[in-house]
Amino acid sequence: MTPAAPDHPRPHSPWHLFIAFTVLALQGFGGVLAVAQRELVDRRRWMTREEFVDAYSVAQLLPGPNVVNLSLMLGDRFFGWRGAFAAISGMLLAPLVLVIVLAASYNQLASFPAVAGALRGMGAVAAGLILAMALKMLGTLRRNALGPLLCALLGLTTLVAVTVFRAPLAWVVIGLGTAGWCLARWRIARREGARP
């Protein structure tokens, strides 16, 4: 990731990063990605939408949870290894404690219809948040080296491969990610070759 643009705010300290990622993680029931985009791009303005899409693309290719990878990269961007440690600690510490407490009491709570209904409702909300984030990120594709049409084609191919053909996600990311990278490099090379 490139250093933060000078006109963008930045966290004041690793402690500020820790608090921000703890708050972010505690909002992410059913998935943190949509909350991360809103928190890091819209609310705190530590990243632009384009930077978020680029960083998330790299985070998706790395092993491990995407948002954890994103927190590591963002923490490192601002404060090096101390920032990376603060961001990942904030991302994991409070949810870990919460999950341990909930797992210990799940058998007693799951028998209540209100709890079961709430869990199903949270699943629908999480799906809606992910869809809303995807729609917000569509605007960044206009400036992508591939252009909106090739981006849409790659996205649709990914969707069909995963949902219709049930291709393993790792192979889809490797195969289509490599294809997207090659196409982007080719388009950039053509564009630079066409310049006088």
Z-matrix of the N, CA and C atoms (Angstrom, degrees):
N
C 1 1.445
C 2 1.523 1 109.37
N 3 1.314 2 115.18 1 141.99
C 4 1.454 3 120.16 2 178.42
C 5 1.520 4 109.68 3 -76.71
N 6 1.335 5 116.74 4 156.97
C 7 1.462 6 118.73 5 177.65
C 8 1.527 7 110.59 6 -60.67
N 9 1.312 8 116.06 7 156.19
C 10 1.467 9 120.91 8 -178.09
C 11 1.527 10 109.71 9 -64.40
N 12 1.325 11 115.10 10 142.09
C 13 1.457 12 120.02 11 176.24
C 14 1.524 13 108.87 12 -63.40
N 15 1.349 14 117.44 13 143.63
C 16 1.463 15 119.27 14 -175.83
C 17 1.524 16 113.40 15 -63.28
N 18 1.341 17 118.18 16 -25.13
C 19 1.456 18 120.06 17 -178.39
C 20 1.521 19 112.72 18 -84.76
N 21 1.329 20 117.56 19 -0.75
C 22 1.465 21 120.99 20 178.31
C 23 1.517 22 109.42 21 -96.67
N 24 1.338 23 116.73 22 140.98
C 25 1.464 24 118.27 23 173.99
C 26 1.525 25 110.34 24 -63.87
N 27 1.297 26 116.88 25 160.44
C 28 1.456 27 121.10 26 177.58
C 29 1.512 28 108.61 27 -140.10
N 30 1.328 29 117.16 28 157.36
C 31 1.468 30 118.61 29 177.34
C 32 1.528 31 110.43 30 -62.65
N 33 1.320 32 115.68 31 148.45
C 34 1.466 33 120.77 32 -176.21
C 35 1.522 34 112.78 33 -77.96
N 36 1.339 35 116.50 34 -28.47
C 37 1.460 36 120.42 35 -175.13
C 38 1.525 37 109.12 36 -161.30
N 39 1.338 38 117.60 37 167.03
C 40 1.474 39 119.29 38 173.54
C 41 1.532 40 111.77 39 -58.08
N 42 1.328 41 117.65 40 -33.56
C 43 1.467 42 120.76 41 177.93
C 44 1.537 43 109.88 42 -62.35
N 45 1.316 44 117.51 43 -40.72
C 46 1.467 45 122.59 44 177.19
C 47 1.536 46 109.61 45 -60.98
N 48 1.325 47 116.73 46 -41.42
C 49 1.477 48 121.21 47 176.02
C 50 1.529 49 110.40 48 -62.09
N 51 1.335 50 116.76 49 -45.27
C 52 1.460 51 121.38 50 -179.68
C 53 1.532 52 110.52 51 -57.98
N 54 1.323 53 116.86 52 -48.01
C 55 1.471 54 121.42 53 -179.71
C 56 1.523 55 110.33 54 -63.19
N 57 1.329 56 116.99 55 -44.81
C 58 1.469 57 120.75 56 -178.22
C 59 1.526 58 110.95 57 -61.63
N 60 1.329 59 117.47 58 -43.85
C 61 1.461 60 119.67 59 -178.97
C 62 1.528 61 112.11 60 -74.96
N 63 1.336 62 117.79 61 -26.93
C 64 1.465 63 119.43 62 173.28
C 65 1.527 64 109.89 63 -66.61
N 66 1.316 65 116.76 64 -46.32
C 67 1.467 66 121.35 65 177.97
C 68 1.530 67 109.83 66 -61.19
N 69 1.322 68 116.46 67 -44.06
C 70 1.462 69 121.53 68 178.91
C 71 1.529 70 110.78 69 -59.84
N 72 1.321 71 116.74 70 -47.50
C 73 1.467 72 121.10 71 -177.66
C 74 1.526 73 111.62 72 -64.51
N 75 1.323 74 117.70 73 -36.76
C 76 1.462 75 120.66 74 -178.70
C 77 1.527 76 112.97 75 -74.70
N 78 1.330 77 117.11 76 -13.23
C 79 1.465 78 121.02 77 175.42
C 80 1.515 79 112.07 78 -90.02
N 81 1.317 80 117.77 79 -13.24
C 82 1.452 81 121.65 80 -168.17
C 83 1.504 82 115.76 81 -92.27
N 84 1.308 83 118.60 82 52.01
C 85 1.459 84 120.32 83 175.99
C 86 1.517 85 108.71 84 -68.43
N 87 1.326 86 116.21 85 122.46
C 88 1.460 87 120.55 86 179.47
C 89 1.515 88 112.90 87 86.36
N 90 1.301 89 118.35 88 -0.48
C 91 1.456 90 121.49 89 179.11
C 92 1.515 91 110.83 90 144.68
N 93 1.305 92 116.11 91 132.64
C 94 1.455 93 121.80 92 -174.42
C 95 1.523 94 111.94 93 -95.59
N 96 1.320 95 117.75 94 -15.16
C 97 1.459 96 120.78 95 -171.36
C 98 1.521 97 113.04 96 -57.84
N 99 1.318 98 118.03 97 -48.79
C 100 1.469 99 120.52 98 -179.08
C 101 1.523 100 110.61 99 -63.33
N 102 1.323 101 116.20 100 -39.28
C 103 1.459 102 120.74 101 179.26
C 104 1.525 103 109.95 102 -68.05
N 105 1.338 104 116.93 103 -38.42
C 106 1.467 105 121.23 104 179.92
C 107 1.519 106 110.60 105 -61.41
N 108 1.316 107 116.40 106 -43.71
C 109 1.469 108 120.12 107 179.70
C 110 1.528 109 110.24 108 -63.01
N 111 1.312 110 117.18 109 -45.47
C 112 1.467 111 120.35 110 -179.62
C 113 1.528 112 110.48 111 -65.10
N 114 1.334 113 116.59 112 -43.80
C 115 1.468 114 121.51 113 -175.04
C 116 1.536 115 111.81 114 -71.02
N 117 1.335 116 117.35 115 -46.82
C 118 1.468 117 121.25 116 -173.69
C 119 1.519 118 113.33 117 -80.84
N 120 1.347 119 116.66 118 -33.04
C 121 1.466 120 120.48 119 -176.36
C 122 1.530 121 111.41 120 -96.60
N 123 1.322 122 116.73 121 -54.83
C 124 1.460 123 120.12 122 -172.97
C 125 1.526 124 113.13 123 -79.43
N 126 1.323 125 116.76 124 -46.46
C 127 1.466 126 119.63 125 -172.84
C 128 1.528 127 112.62 126 -84.79
N 129 1.322 128 117.33 127 -56.11
C 130 1.469 129 120.00 128 -176.00
C 131 1.526 130 113.05 129 -86.62
N 132 1.328 131 117.46 130 -22.37
C 133 1.469 132 124.55 131 -179.88
C 134 1.525 133 112.72 132 57.68
N 135 1.341 134 116.85 133 35.81
C 136 1.451 135 120.86 134 176.00
C 137 1.524 136 110.79 135 -77.51
N 138 1.328 137 117.05 136 -17.28
C 139 1.459 138 122.27 137 -179.66
C 140 1.529 139 108.60 138 -141.25
N 141 1.324 140 115.87 139 153.51
C 142 1.458 141 119.70 140 169.33
C 143 1.525 142 107.90 141 -84.71
N 144 1.324 143 117.22 142 168.80
C 145 1.476 144 119.67 143 176.76
C 146 1.518 145 110.74 144 -60.85
N 147 1.329 146 116.53 145 -40.53
C 148 1.465 147 120.38 146 -179.78
C 149 1.525 148 110.75 147 -63.13
N 150 1.343 149 116.85 148 -43.99
C 151 1.465 150 120.35 149 177.81
C 152 1.521 151 110.80 150 -62.38
N 153 1.341 152 116.61 151 -39.22
C 154 1.460 153 120.24 152 179.39
C 155 1.524 154 110.64 153 -63.49
N 156 1.330 155 116.67 154 -45.69
C 157 1.470 156 120.31 155 179.56
C 158 1.519 157 110.57 156 -62.44
N 159 1.344 158 117.00 157 -44.03
C 160 1.463 159 120.25 158 179.16
C 161 1.526 160 111.46 159 -62.47
N 162 1.333 161 116.36 160 -47.80
C 163 1.469 162 120.33 161 -179.15
C 164 1.521 163 110.80 162 -64.85
N 165 1.326 164 116.56 163 -40.84
C 166 1.465 165 119.49 164 179.66
C 167 1.525 166 110.96 165 -65.88
N 168 1.321 167 117.14 166 -35.40
C 169 1.470 168 120.21 167 177.35
C 170 1.526 169 110.70 168 -61.34
N 171 1.320 170 116.03 169 -43.96
C 172 1.468 171 119.75 170 177.73
C 173 1.523 172 110.13 171 -66.61
N 174 1.338 173 117.39 172 -42.71
C 175 1.466 174 121.60 173 -179.49
C 176 1.523 175 111.09 174 -60.78
N 177 1.321 176 116.44 175 -34.15
C 178 1.468 177 120.83 176 -179.52
C 179 1.530 178 111.17 177 -68.62
N 180 1.326 179 116.90 178 -32.03
C 181 1.460 180 120.32 179 -177.97
C 182 1.528 181 112.55 180 -78.98
N 183 1.320 182 117.23 181 -22.13
C 184 1.464 183 120.93 182 -179.18
C 185 1.522 184 110.64 183 -81.14
N 186 1.321 185 117.56 184 150.98
C 187 1.475 186 118.67 185 176.50
C 188 1.518 187 110.84 186 -67.91
N 189 1.317 188 116.00 187 147.34
C 190 1.462 189 121.39 188 179.13
C 191 1.507 190 111.17 189 105.94
N 192 1.332 191 116.33 190 173.48
C 193 1.465 192 120.72 191 179.73
C 194 1.528 193 111.67 192 -62.91
N 195 1.317 194 116.04 193 135.21
C 196 1.464 195 121.87 194 -174.85
C 197 1.525 196 112.96 195 -57.33
N 198 1.315 197 117.17 196 -46.40
C 199 1.455 198 120.05 197 -174.67
C 200 1.526 199 110.73 198 -72.41
N 201 1.318 200 117.67 199 -30.16
C 202 1.467 201 120.49 200 174.71
C 203 1.528 202 109.07 201 -65.72
N 204 1.338 203 116.55 202 -44.00
C 205 1.467 204 120.21 203 176.50
C 206 1.526 205 110.78 204 -60.74
N 207 1.323 206 116.11 205 -41.37
C 208 1.466 207 120.89 206 179.03
C 209 1.524 208 110.55 207 -63.26
N 210 1.330 209 117.49 208 -41.37
C 211 1.466 210 119.99 209 179.41
C 212 1.529 211 110.75 210 -64.66
N 213 1.322 212 117.00 211 -39.42
C 214 1.470 213 120.28 212 177.11
C 215 1.526 214 111.08 213 -60.96
N 216 1.343 215 115.68 214 -46.61
C 217 1.460 216 119.60 215 -177.65
C 218 1.527 217 111.39 216 -65.19
N 219 1.327 218 117.17 217 -41.02
C 220 1.456 219 120.09 218 -178.95
C 221 1.526 220 111.01 219 -69.83
N 222 1.332 221 116.58 220 -41.96
C 223 1.464 222 119.29 221 176.82
C 224 1.516 223 111.95 222 -60.44
N 225 1.337 224 116.57 223 -43.00
C 226 1.461 225 121.23 224 178.32
C 227 1.529 226 111.02 225 -64.61
N 228 1.302 227 116.73 226 -36.42
C 229 1.466 228 121.67 227 -179.49
C 230 1.527 229 111.16 228 -59.27
N 231 1.326 230 117.19 229 -39.22
C 232 1.457 231 120.34 230 -175.19
C 233 1.529 232 113.71 231 -92.61
N 234 1.338 233 118.15 232 -39.12
C 235 1.468 234 119.59 233 -172.71
C 236 1.527 235 113.54 234 -135.52
N 237 1.321 236 118.21 235 19.43
C 238 1.459 237 120.14 236 179.36
C 239 1.529 238 111.37 237 65.96
N 240 1.337 239 115.95 238 -146.25
C 241 1.467 240 119.47 239 -175.23
C 242 1.527 241 111.88 240 -64.23
N 243 1.345 242 117.95 241 -31.26
C 244 1.470 243 119.89 242 178.36
C 245 1.529 244 110.63 243 -66.08
N 246 1.318 245 116.16 244 -40.28
C 247 1.460 246 120.09 245 177.56
C 248 1.515 247 112.19 246 -67.64
N 249 1.342 248 115.77 247 -40.14
C 250 1.464 249 119.94 248 178.31
C 251 1.523 250 110.30 249 -62.28
N 252 1.334 251 117.07 250 -43.08
C 253 1.464 252 121.17 251 178.90
C 254 1.532 253 111.00 252 -65.46
N 255 1.336 254 116.82 253 -41.93
C 256 1.468 255 120.37 254 179.96
C 257 1.525 256 110.84 255 -64.64
N 258 1.331 257 116.79 256 -44.22
C 259 1.466 258 120.53 257 -177.73
C 260 1.526 259 111.31 258 -65.72
N 261 1.323 260 117.07 259 -45.06
C 262 1.472 261 118.91 260 -178.42
C 263 1.529 262 110.44 261 -70.54
N 264 1.328 263 117.78 262 -33.51
C 265 1.466 264 119.72 263 176.54
C 266 1.521 265 110.17 264 -64.66
N 267 1.321 266 116.58 265 -43.94
C 268 1.457 267 120.17 266 177.70
C 269 1.521 268 111.86 267 -63.61
N 270 1.315 269 115.71 268 -36.16
C 271 1.465 270 120.51 269 -178.99
C 272 1.524 271 112.12 270 -69.46
N 273 1.337 272 117.64 271 -31.06
C 274 1.467 273 120.12 272 -170.61
C 275 1.527 274 115.70 273 -110.48
N 276 1.327 275 118.78 274 -28.80
C 277 1.466 276 120.45 275 -169.57
C 278 1.535 277 113.51 276 -65.21
N 279 1.325 278 118.04 277 -57.63
C 280 1.471 279 120.25 278 -177.93
C 281 1.533 280 111.79 279 -64.37
N 282 1.355 281 119.61 280 -44.36
C 283 1.458 282 118.39 281 177.16
C 284 1.532 283 113.16 282 -61.48
N 285 1.333 284 117.38 283 -34.58
C 286 1.460 285 120.34 284 178.50
C 287 1.526 286 110.50 285 -62.54
N 288 1.319 287 116.63 286 -47.08
C 289 1.470 288 120.39 287 178.82
C 290 1.524 289 109.90 288 -62.32
N 291 1.318 290 116.95 289 -44.61
C 292 1.461 291 121.65 290 -179.63
C 293 1.531 292 111.90 291 -62.25
N 294 1.327 293 116.74 292 -43.23
C 295 1.471 294 120.65 293 179.89
C 296 1.523 295 110.80 294 -65.56
N 297 1.314 296 117.69 295 -39.58
C 298 1.468 297 120.19 296 178.56
C 299 1.533 298 110.15 297 -62.91
N 300 1.331 299 117.15 298 -43.68
C 301 1.464 300 120.76 299 178.95
C 302 1.526 301 110.70 300 -64.69
N 303 1.330 302 117.24 301 -45.63
C 304 1.466 303 120.41 302 -179.48
C 305 1.531 304 112.00 303 -66.94
N 306 1.321 305 117.08 304 -38.94
C 307 1.466 306 119.72 305 178.79
C 308 1.526 307 110.99 306 -64.08
N 309 1.333 308 116.05 307 -37.67
C 310 1.459 309 119.86 308 179.68
C 311 1.530 310 111.66 309 -67.56
N 312 1.327 311 117.08 310 -29.60
C 313 1.469 312 119.47 311 -177.99
C 314 1.528 313 113.48 312 -105.48
N 315 1.336 314 118.78 313 4.04
C 316 1.460 315 121.56 314 -174.79
C 317 1.531 316 112.79 315 -60.69
N 318 1.312 317 117.73 316 -44.91
C 319 1.471 318 120.40 317 -177.76
C 320 1.528 319 112.24 318 -58.55
N 321 1.330 320 116.17 319 -37.10
C 322 1.457 321 118.97 320 178.50
C 323 1.536 322 111.69 321 -74.99
N 324 1.330 323 117.31 322 -36.49
C 325 1.462 324 120.96 323 -175.49
C 326 1.530 325 113.28 324 -82.17
N 327 1.330 326 117.80 325 -30.32
C 328 1.470 327 121.38 326 -174.54
C 329 1.520 328 112.62 327 -64.00
N 330 1.306 329 118.57 328 -21.72
C 331 1.458 330 120.79 329 -178.66
C 332 1.533 331 112.72 330 -75.68
N 333 1.327 332 117.98 331 -13.37
C 334 1.465 333 121.17 332 178.95
C 335 1.527 334 109.52 333 -84.01
N 336 1.341 335 118.20 334 125.54
C 337 1.474 336 120.67 335 -179.85
C 338 1.534 337 113.45 336 -58.48
N 339 1.314 338 117.10 337 -34.17
C 340 1.472 339 119.76 338 -179.92
C 341 1.525 340 111.17 339 -63.78
N 342 1.330 341 117.13 340 -38.63
C 343 1.468 342 121.13 341 179.24
C 344 1.517 343 110.20 342 -67.87
N 345 1.346 344 117.22 343 -45.02
C 346 1.469 345 120.90 344 179.01
C 347 1.523 346 110.56 345 -60.92
N 348 1.339 347 117.63 346 -42.19
C 349 1.465 348 121.02 347 177.79
C 350 1.518 349 112.53 348 -65.07
N 351 1.315 350 116.54 349 -39.35
C 352 1.467 351 120.36 350 178.77
C 353 1.525 352 110.87 351 -63.72
N 354 1.320 353 116.80 352 -40.40
C 355 1.465 354 119.81 353 179.00
C 356 1.523 355 111.32 354 -64.24
N 357 1.334 356 117.68 355 -41.04
C 358 1.469 357 120.41 356 176.96
C 359 1.525 358 110.69 357 -65.17
N 360 1.310 359 117.02 358 -39.72
C 361 1.466 360 120.98 359 178.35
C 362 1.517 361 112.13 360 -63.74
N 363 1.339 362 117.12 361 -38.36
C 364 1.457 363 120.64 362 178.57
C 365 1.522 364 111.12 363 -64.04
N 366 1.328 365 117.20 364 -34.13
C 367 1.464 366 120.48 365 177.40
C 368 1.521 367 111.32 366 -62.34
N 369 1.328 368 116.81 367 -41.30
C 370 1.468 369 120.84 368 178.52
C 371 1.531 370 110.93 369 -67.05
N 372 1.316 371 116.15 370 -40.24
C 373 1.463 372 119.93 371 178.67
C 374 1.528 373 110.38 372 -64.65
N 375 1.336 374 117.44 373 -41.95
C 376 1.465 375 120.90 374 179.19
C 377 1.529 376 110.68 375 -61.54
N 378 1.327 377 117.06 376 -42.59
C 379 1.466 378 120.30 377 177.74
C 380 1.523 379 110.55 378 -62.22
N 381 1.320 380 117.53 379 -41.40
C 382 1.462 381 121.22 380 177.98
C 383 1.516 382 112.61 381 -63.77
N 384 1.343 383 117.02 382 -40.26
C 385 1.465 384 120.64 383 178.17
C 386 1.525 385 111.41 384 -63.51
N 387 1.325 386 116.70 385 -41.59
C 388 1.462 387 120.09 386 179.92
C 389 1.526 388 110.03 387 -65.67
N 390 1.323 389 117.38 388 -41.80
C 391 1.460 390 121.09 389 178.11
C 392 1.531 391 110.90 390 -63.33
N 393 1.324 392 117.07 391 -43.23
C 394 1.467 393 120.84 392 179.13
C 395 1.525 394 110.87 393 -62.32
N 396 1.334 395 117.28 394 -41.12
C 397 1.454 396 120.52 395 178.85
C 398 1.525 397 110.76 396 -65.50
N 399 1.334 398 116.74 397 -40.79
C 400 1.465 399 120.40 398 178.50
C 401 1.527 400 110.64 399 -60.94
N 402 1.321 401 117.12 400 -41.75
C 403 1.464 402 120.27 401 178.76
C 404 1.525 403 111.80 402 -65.05
N 405 1.338 404 117.42 403 -38.14
C 406 1.466 405 120.71 404 177.05
C 407 1.521 406 111.17 405 -64.47
N 408 1.332 407 116.07 406 -37.22
C 409 1.462 408 120.38 407 -176.62
C 410 1.523 409 112.28 408 -76.54
N 411 1.324 410 118.55 409 -15.70
C 412 1.464 411 120.90 410 -179.82
C 413 1.526 412 112.16 411 -58.08
N 414 1.321 413 116.80 412 -34.79
C 415 1.460 414 120.42 413 -179.29
C 416 1.515 415 113.47 414 -59.79
N 417 1.324 416 117.52 415 -29.93
C 418 1.465 417 120.21 416 -179.32
C 419 1.523 418 111.89 417 -71.32
N 420 1.326 419 118.05 418 -19.47
C 421 1.460 420 120.47 419 -177.34
C 422 1.524 421 112.33 420 -71.02
N 423 1.334 422 117.95 421 -20.35
C 424 1.465 423 119.78 422 178.22
C 425 1.509 424 111.50 423 -62.40
N 426 1.316 425 117.08 424 -32.55
C 427 1.467 426 121.20 425 -178.84
C 428 1.524 427 112.25 426 -96.80
N 429 1.319 428 117.52 427 3.41
C 430 1.464 429 121.46 428 179.30
C 431 1.522 430 109.69 429 -69.50
N 432 1.328 431 116.78 430 146.91
C 433 1.465 432 121.48 431 -179.39
C 434 1.527 433 111.91 432 -59.08
N 435 1.330 434 117.44 433 -29.86
C 436 1.460 435 120.22 434 -179.22
C 437 1.519 436 112.63 435 -76.58
N 438 1.309 437 116.87 436 -24.66
C 439 1.456 438 119.97 437 -175.59
C 440 1.519 439 110.40 438 85.83
N 441 1.322 440 117.56 439 159.94
C 442 1.466 441 121.29 440 -174.74
C 443 1.535 442 113.63 441 -62.16
N 444 1.318 443 117.64 442 -37.17
C 445 1.464 444 119.90 443 -175.94
C 446 1.533 445 111.76 444 -66.54
N 447 1.332 446 117.51 445 -48.99
C 448 1.473 447 119.82 446 179.09
C 449 1.530 448 111.16 447 -67.21
N 450 1.337 449 117.37 448 -36.14
C 451 1.465 450 119.93 449 176.46
C 452 1.530 451 110.41 450 -62.21
N 453 1.328 452 116.24 451 -44.43
C 454 1.464 453 120.37 452 178.68
C 455 1.522 454 110.71 453 -63.36
N 456 1.326 455 117.21 454 -40.59
C 457 1.462 456 121.08 455 179.12
C 458 1.528 457 111.09 456 -63.91
N 459 1.321 458 117.26 457 -44.02
C 460 1.470 459 120.26 458 177.02
C 461 1.526 460 111.11 459 -64.37
N 462 1.329 461 117.05 460 -41.34
C 463 1.465 462 120.57 461 178.28
C 464 1.520 463 111.87 462 -63.29
N 465 1.320 464 116.61 463 -44.04
C 466 1.463 465 121.00 464 179.32
C 467 1.525 466 110.96 465 -65.97
N 468 1.326 467 116.96 466 -40.83
C 469 1.470 468 120.80 467 177.73
C 470 1.526 469 110.47 468 -62.09
N 471 1.327 470 116.63 469 -40.73
C 472 1.463 471 121.05 470 177.22
C 473 1.517 472 110.64 471 -62.28
N 474 1.316 473 116.56 472 -46.77
C 475 1.463 474 121.59 473 179.69
C 476 1.523 475 111.28 474 -58.94
N 477 1.335 476 117.40 475 -46.47
C 478 1.464 477 121.46 476 -179.78
C 479 1.524 478 110.71 477 -65.98
N 480 1.335 479 117.13 478 -42.95
C 481 1.470 480 120.22 479 -178.88
C 482 1.524 481 111.50 480 -61.13
N 483 1.339 482 116.70 481 -40.53
C 484 1.461 483 120.21 482 -176.12
C 485 1.525 484 112.09 483 -81.23
N 486 1.338 485 117.22 484 -43.11
C 487 1.465 486 118.97 485 -174.03
C 488 1.519 487 113.89 486 -87.33
N 489 1.330 488 117.86 487 -39.92
C 490 1.467 489 120.56 488 -176.77
C 491 1.520 490 111.16 489 -86.76
N 492 1.335 491 116.09 490 -51.72
C 493 1.469 492 119.98 491 -176.13
C 494 1.517 493 112.90 492 -89.97
N 495 1.327 494 117.53 493 -6.65
C 496 1.469 495 123.32 494 179.21
C 497 1.536 496 112.19 495 51.73
N 498 1.320 497 114.79 496 40.95
C 499 1.467 498 120.58 497 177.72
C 500 1.528 499 108.56 498 -68.51
N 501 1.327 500 117.25 499 143.52
C 502 1.470 501 119.76 500 177.65
C 503 1.528 502 110.58 501 -59.88
N 504 1.320 503 115.78 502 134.21
C 505 1.452 504 121.34 503 -175.26
C 506 1.528 505 112.27 504 -57.16
N 507 1.328 506 116.86 505 -38.47
C 508 1.472 507 119.76 506 -179.39
C 509 1.525 508 110.60 507 -59.90
N 510 1.329 509 117.34 508 -42.93
C 511 1.468 510 120.63 509 -179.10
C 512 1.524 511 111.32 510 -70.49
N 513 1.316 512 116.18 511 -35.53
C 514 1.467 513 119.79 512 177.57
C 515 1.528 514 109.73 513 -64.88
N 516 1.339 515 117.24 514 -45.71
C 517 1.468 516 120.97 515 179.88
C 518 1.518 517 110.36 516 -63.24
N 519 1.332 518 117.02 517 -44.89
C 520 1.468 519 120.01 518 -179.62
C 521 1.527 520 110.59 519 -65.34
N 522 1.338 521 116.54 520 -49.59
C 523 1.464 522 120.20 521 -176.37
C 524 1.514 523 113.55 522 -67.11
N 525 1.327 524 116.72 523 -55.43
C 526 1.460 525 119.58 524 -177.57
C 527 1.525 526 111.84 525 -74.80
N 528 1.331 527 116.97 526 -30.40
C 529 1.465 528 119.29 527 175.09
C 530 1.514 529 111.40 528 -63.90
N 531 1.323 530 116.62 529 -42.80
C 532 1.465 531 120.90 530 177.15
C 533 1.524 532 110.60 531 -64.73
N 534 1.335 533 116.36 532 -42.83
C 535 1.466 534 120.05 533 178.34
C 536 1.533 535 110.49 534 -61.33
N 537 1.348 536 116.73 535 -44.38
C 538 1.462 537 120.68 536 178.38
C 539 1.512 538 112.05 537 -62.90
N 540 1.323 539 116.89 538 -41.45
C 541 1.459 540 121.09 539 178.85
C 542 1.527 541 110.77 540 -63.11
N 543 1.335 542 116.33 541 -45.45
C 544 1.473 543 120.76 542 179.88
C 545 1.529 544 110.74 543 -62.88
N 546 1.323 545 116.89 544 -44.79
C 547 1.468 546 120.32 545 178.68
C 548 1.528 547 111.19 546 -62.22
N 549 1.336 548 116.83 547 -41.98
C 550 1.464 549 120.18 548 179.60
C 551 1.524 550 110.76 549 -64.16
N 552 1.331 551 117.36 550 -44.37
C 553 1.475 552 120.73 551 178.60
C 554 1.519 553 110.53 552 -61.07
N 555 1.335 554 117.14 553 -41.53
C 556 1.457 555 121.57 554 179.73
C 557 1.526 556 110.87 555 -64.37
N 558 1.354 557 117.33 556 -44.27
C 559 1.470 558 120.74 557 -179.92
C 560 1.527 559 110.98 558 -65.74
N 561 1.327 560 116.64 559 -39.71
C 562 1.484 561 119.80 560 179.30
C 563 1.530 562 110.03 561 -65.91
N 564 1.338 563 116.13 562 -43.17
C 565 1.469 564 120.12 563 179.02
C 566 1.529 565 111.08 564 -62.08
N 567 1.326 566 117.23 565 -41.44
C 568 1.471 567 121.00 566 178.00
C 569 1.515 568 110.87 567 -63.72
N 570 1.335 569 116.17 568 -42.78
C 571 1.464 570 120.97 569 -178.82
C 572 1.526 571 110.07 570 -64.29
N 573 1.344 572 116.40 571 -44.56
C 574 1.469 573 119.49 572 179.70
C 575 1.514 574 112.08 573 -68.80
N 576 1.343 575 117.42 574 -33.09
C 577 1.469 576 121.33 575 177.18
C 578 1.509 577 112.27 576 -69.86
N 579 1.321 578 117.65 577 -26.85
C 580 1.465 579 121.48 578 -179.12
C 581 1.530 580 111.94 579 -80.83
N 582 1.336 581 118.03 580 -15.32
C 583 1.464 582 120.78 581 -179.78
C 584 1.532 583 110.10 582 -73.35
N 585 1.330 584 117.37 583 140.34
C 586 1.477 585 119.96 584 179.65
C 587 1.516 586 111.57 585 -72.42
